[in-house]
Amino acid sequence: MMPSIMRFLQRFQSLAKTGLLLYSTLLKSNKTLNVVSLTSSSSLDTLTRSSLVVILLTG
């Protein structure tokens, strides 16, 4: 059971890193900043926080 959990965490970690990279790249453009502020920032913050926690825990 443990190896499957580790495999899932590794897959999620790479997805989270890719997501954070895309997120930070998008934040650099002014158009995307407007879009991000229009979308629900709470869900974005929650996603970013959970991704960072996973990266810190598994890294």
Secondary structure, DSSP 4 states (H G I P E B T S, - for coil): -HHHHHHHHHHHHHHHHHHHHHHHHHHTSHHHHHHHHHS-HHHHHHHHHHHHHHHHHH-
